[in-house]
Amino acid sequence: MTVKDEIEDRLTAAFRPAVLEVVNESHLHAGHAGDDGSGASHFHITIRAEAFRDMSRLARHRAVQQALGDLNQRIHAIAMDIG
């Protein structure tokens, strides 16, 4: 299972989103700081879920980070578009 698949599985289980798009952007950062050569270091997540409706922006980000759990240590950067 790829890191992208793990991200999708964890976020789907935690939030049952109406929209979930996980894009591996690691190739855009090849050779830069944080690129570990794995090809799975930088991701962009777009997620829309009812669970976020009454949360502040900060609470949404924290909820996603919590759902990702130990993956946070394996990923250098995650850009998020949460709603």
C-alpha positions as CSV (number, residue, x, y, z in Angstrom):
1,M,0.0,0.0,0.0
2,T,1.3,3.4,-0.9
3,V,1.4,6.4,1.4
4,K,-1.2,8.0,-0.7
5,D,-3.5,5.0,-0.2
6,E,-2.9,5.1,3.5
7,I,-3.8,8.8,3.7
8,E,-7.0,8.1,1.7
9,D,-7.9,5.1,3.9
10,R,-7.4,7.0,7.2
11,L,-9.2,10.1,6.1
12,T,-12.1,8.1,4.7
13,A,-12.5,6.1,7.9
14,A,-12.3,9.2,10.1
15,F,-14.5,11.6,8.2
16,R,-16.5,9.8,5.5
17,P,-15.8,12.8,3.2
18,A,-18.1,13.8,0.3
19,V,-14.9,14.9,-1.5
20,L,-11.4,13.6,-1.0
21,E,-8.5,14.2,-3.3
22,V,-4.9,13.3,-2.3
23,V,-2.2,14.4,-4.8
24,N,1.4,13.2,-4.4
25,E,3.5,16.3,-5.2
26,S,6.8,14.8,-4.2
27,H,8.1,15.1,-7.8
28,L,7.9,18.9,-7.5
29,H,10.3,18.9,-4.6
30,A,12.9,16.4,-5.8
31,G,16.3,17.5,-4.5
32,H,14.9,20.1,-2.1
33,A,15.0,20.0,1.7
34,G,12.7,17.4,3.0
35,D,12.9,15.2,-0.1
36,D,13.9,11.8,1.3
37,G,14.0,10.1,-2.1
38,S,11.0,8.0,-1.3
39,G,8.7,9.7,-3.8
40,A,6.2,10.1,-0.9
41,S,7.3,13.2,1.0
42,H,4.9,16.0,-0.2
43,F,1.1,15.8,-0.5
44,H,-1.8,18.0,-1.2
45,I,-5.1,17.0,0.4
46,T,-8.5,18.4,-0.6
47,I,-11.3,17.2,1.7
48,R,-14.9,18.1,2.2
49,A,-16.9,16.5,5.0
50,E,-19.9,17.2,7.2
51,A,-17.7,16.5,10.2
52,F,-15.9,19.8,9.6
53,R,-19.0,21.9,9.5
54,D,-18.8,23.4,13.0
55,M,-15.0,23.3,13.4
56,S,-12.7,26.2,13.2
57,R,-10.0,26.1,10.5
58,L,-7.4,25.2,13.2
59,A,-9.6,22.4,14.6
60,R,-10.0,21.0,11.1
61,H,-6.3,20.9,10.5
62,R,-5.7,19.3,13.9
63,A,-8.4,16.7,13.2
64,V,-6.8,15.7,9.9
65,Q,-3.4,15.5,11.5
66,Q,-4.8,13.3,14.3
67,A,-6.5,11.0,11.8
68,L,-3.2,10.7,9.9
69,G,-1.4,9.6,13.1
70,D,2.0,8.1,12.6
71,L,2.0,9.1,8.9
72,N,2.8,12.6,10.0
73,Q,6.4,11.4,10.8
74,R,6.8,9.8,7.4
75,I,5.6,12.8,5.4
76,H,7.7,16.0,5.1
77,A,4.9,18.4,4.0
78,I,1.1,18.3,3.7
79,A,-0.9,21.1,2.1
80,M,-4.5,21.0,3.1
81,D,-7.7,22.4,1.6
82,I,-10.3,21.5,4.2
83,G,-14.0,22.3,4.2
